[in-house]
């Protein structure tokens, strides 16, 4: 005897049209990508789908400023790499207060 699994039925949903047509501008647009409004005049079709959350967040970010800060960070990093390669950055521990070479006094000794 073969056991049969009963799969749930998928409800048939009516797909709302994803395109809207603005009569004032004679412009066809997808309301999901324009915050539910006509990009030219701002008309909102009735029952228009809103944008996904990630797209609404991405539209609020000023990507030019993000790119400018990223470019500045990369330029500072490249500047530090070049400065290190040319020896402009101090490396290791400093020798302040230490003799110039081991075993040699920095001043004259009186015996």
Secondary structure, 3 states (H helix, E strand, C coil): CCCCCCCCCCCCCCCCCCEEEECCCCEEEEHHHCCCCCCCCCCCCCCCCCCCHHHHHHHHCCHHHHHHHHHHHHHHHHHHHHHHHCCCCCCCCCCCCCCCCCCCCCCCCCC
